[in-house]
Amino acid sequence: MILSPRLLLVGLGNFPLPATRHSVGHLIIDSLATRLGIPLAYDASVHGHHGKGQVTHPTTPYEVTLYKSKSLMNVSGPSVQKILRKSSHTPQSLVLIHDSLGHKLDVVSWRLGGSANGHNGVKSVISALGTPDFHRLRIGIGRNEGIDAAEYVLQKLSNHERTFWAPYGQGLDTVLKDVERIALG
């Protein structure tokens, strides 16, 4: 019996601050849930919302578990570790979706492993898992040099950004292509 590929897609964000640039990972998980028809439910044992489903692909269907933590982003590592264990995934099957000031607006950049590049949420996940060897989809939020970075990331997403990352937006198409590339190797 051949097993289908399995991925755990985790969106980083600050649950109390939805629809901000810093919470774009949560928005993308919500959009994926809608697009793929995967309901998300709260689970106190992993301190977050998750759901599981199959993604249809012409040659190889694959399974995804979607997850967003209720922990604040900078301390989300332990909850990511809990969902990883609960869903029987390995760090190599993890796809962490997070904001990136270092990438232009609306750009998705895939990376396997490496440093956190100063992102405290990624640092927390690396620390909790004990390894940097997992996939990352860095979501470009741009940078406004006239505004402090901490203030900028906590601003609400623009109408353009919300539409771009919506369930049938162009950005979500790009995210799904990268997820498919990771799933199918």
C-alpha positions as CSV (number, residue, x, y, z in Angstrom):
1,M,0.0,0.0,0.0
2,I,1.4,3.4,-1.0
3,L,0.8,6.2,1.5
4,S,-0.2,9.6,0.3
5,P,2.0,12.5,1.3
6,R,0.9,14.3,4.5
7,L,1.6,17.9,5.4
8,L,0.9,20.0,8.5
9,L,0.3,23.7,7.4
10,V,0.7,26.1,10.3
11,G,-0.1,29.8,10.0
12,L,1.6,32.1,12.4
13,G,-0.3,35.1,13.8
14,N,-1.5,36.8,16.9
15,F,-5.0,35.5,17.5
16,P,-6.2,38.7,19.4
17,L,-5.0,40.8,16.4
18,P,-6.7,39.3,13.3
19,A,-6.4,40.8,9.8
20,T,-3.0,42.5,10.6
21,R,0.1,42.0,8.6
22,H,1.7,40.0,11.5
23,S,-1.3,37.7,11.4
24,V,-1.3,37.0,7.7
25,G,-0.4,33.3,8.4
26,H,-3.7,32.9,10.2
27,L,-5.6,34.6,7.4
28,I,-4.1,32.2,4.9
29,I,-5.0,29.2,7.0
30,D,-8.6,30.4,7.2
31,S,-8.6,31.0,3.4
32,L,-7.2,27.5,2.8
33,A,-9.8,26.0,5.1
34,T,-12.6,27.7,3.1
35,R,-11.1,26.8,-0.3
36,L,-10.4,23.2,0.5
37,G,-13.6,22.6,2.5
38,I,-11.8,21.8,5.7
39,P,-13.6,22.9,8.8
40,L,-11.4,24.2,11.7
41,A,-12.3,23.4,15.3
42,Y,-10.8,24.5,18.5
43,D,-8.9,21.9,20.4
44,A,-7.6,22.9,23.9
45,S,-5.0,20.1,23.9
46,V,-3.1,21.9,21.2
47,H,-4.2,25.5,22.1
48,G,-5.5,26.2,18.7
49,H,-7.8,25.5,15.7
50,H,-7.2,22.7,13.3
51,G,-8.8,20.5,10.7
52,K,-7.7,17.8,8.3
53,G,-8.6,17.0,4.7
54,Q,-7.6,15.5,1.4
55,V,-6.3,17.6,-1.5
56,T,-7.2,16.3,-4.9
57,H,-4.3,16.1,-7.4
58,P,-4.4,14.4,-10.8
59,T,-1.5,12.1,-10.0
60,T,-1.1,12.0,-6.2
61,P,-3.8,13.2,-3.7
62,Y,-2.3,14.3,-0.5
63,E,-3.5,15.0,3.1
64,V,-3.2,18.3,4.9
65,T,-3.8,19.3,8.4
66,L,-4.4,23.0,8.9
67,Y,-3.5,24.7,12.2
68,K,-3.5,28.2,13.8
69,S,-2.4,28.7,17.4
70,K,-4.2,30.8,19.9
71,S,-0.8,31.5,21.5
72,L,0.8,34.8,20.7
73,M,3.1,34.4,17.8
74,N,6.4,35.0,19.7
75,V,5.6,32.0,22.0
76,S,3.8,29.7,19.5
77,G,6.5,27.1,19.3
78,P,5.2,24.8,22.1
79,S,1.7,24.8,20.6
80,V,3.2,23.9,17.1
81,Q,5.1,21.1,18.8
82,K,1.9,19.8,20.4
83,I,-0.1,19.7,17.1
84,L,2.9,18.1,15.4
85,R,2.9,15.3,17.9
86,K,-0.9,15.0,18.0
87,S,-1.2,14.7,14.2
88,S,1.8,12.3,14.0
89,H,3.7,14.5,11.7
90,T,7.5,15.0,11.5
91,P,9.2,18.4,11.4
92,Q,10.0,17.7,7.7
93,S,6.3,17.6,6.9
94,L,5.7,21.0,8.6
95,V,5.0,24.0,6.4
96,L,5.2,27.2,8.5
97,I,3.4,30.1,6.9
98,H,4.5,33.5,8.3
99,D,4.8,37.2,7.5
100,S,8.1,38.5,6.1
101,L,9.2,42.1,6.2
102,G,12.2,41.1,4.0
103,H,10.0,40.2,1.0
104,K,8.1,42.5,-1.3
105,L,4.3,42.8,-0.8
106,D,2.3,39.8,-2.2
107,V,5.4,37.6,-2.7
108,V,5.5,34.0,-1.5
109,S,8.9,32.6,-0.9
110,W,9.5,28.9,-0.1
111,R,12.4,27.8,1.9
112,L,13.5,24.6,3.7
113,G,15.4,25.1,6.9
114,G,17.8,27.9,7.7
115,S,17.8,30.6,10.4
116,A,14.8,32.5,11.7
117,N,16.1,35.7,10.1
118,G,15.1,37.7,13.2
119,H,11.4,36.5,13.2
120,N,10.5,35.7,16.8
121,G,7.7,33.4,15.9
122,V,10.0,31.3,13.7
123,K,12.6,31.3,16.5
124,S,10.0,30.0,19.0
125,V,9.1,27.1,16.6
126,I,12.8,26.2,16.0
127,S,13.4,26.3,19.7
128,A,10.4,24.1,20.5
129,L,11.1,21.5,17.8
130,G,14.9,21.5,18.3
131,T,15.5,21.8,14.6
132,P,15.2,24.4,11.8
133,D,14.6,21.7,9.3
134,F,11.0,22.4,8.2
135,H,9.4,24.2,5.3
136,R,8.6,27.8,5.4
137,L,6.3,29.9,3.2
138,R,7.4,33.5,3.8
139,I,4.6,35.9,3.0
140,G,5.9,39.2,1.8
141,I,4.3,42.1,3.6
142,G,6.7,44.7,2.3
143,R,8.2,47.4,4.5
144,N,7.4,51.0,5.0
145,E,10.6,52.8,5.9
146,G,8.7,55.7,7.4
147,I,7.1,53.6,10.1
148,D,8.6,51.5,12.9
149,A,8.6,47.8,11.9
150,A,6.7,46.7,15.0
151,E,4.1,49.3,14.4
152,Y,3.9,48.4,10.6
153,V,3.3,44.7,11.2
154,L,0.5,45.4,13.6
155,Q,-1.4,47.6,11.1
156,K,-4.5,46.2,9.5
157,L,-4.2,44.6,6.1
158,S,-5.2,46.8,3.2
159,N,-8.3,45.9,1.1
160,H,-5.8,44.7,-1.6
161,E,-4.0,42.4,0.8
162,R,-7.2,40.9,2.2
163,T,-8.5,40.2,-1.3
164,F,-5.1,38.8,-2.5
165,W,-5.0,36.3,0.3
166,A,-8.7,35.5,0.3
167,P,-10.0,32.0,-0.5
168,Y,-10.0,32.6,-4.3
169,G,-7.3,35.3,-4.4
170,Q,-4.2,35.2,-6.5
171,G,-2.0,34.9,-3.4
172,L,-3.8,31.8,-2.2
173,D,-3.2,30.2,-5.7
174,T,0.5,30.8,-5.3
175,V,0.4,29.3,-1.7
176,L,-1.4,26.2,-3.0
177,K,1.2,25.7,-5.9
178,D,4.0,25.9,-3.4
179,V,2.2,23.5,-1.0
180,E,1.7,21.1,-3.9
181,R,5.3,21.3,-4.9
182,I,6.3,20.4,-1.3
183,A,3.8,17.6,-1.0
184,L,4.8,16.0,-4.3
185,G,8.5,16.5,-3.7
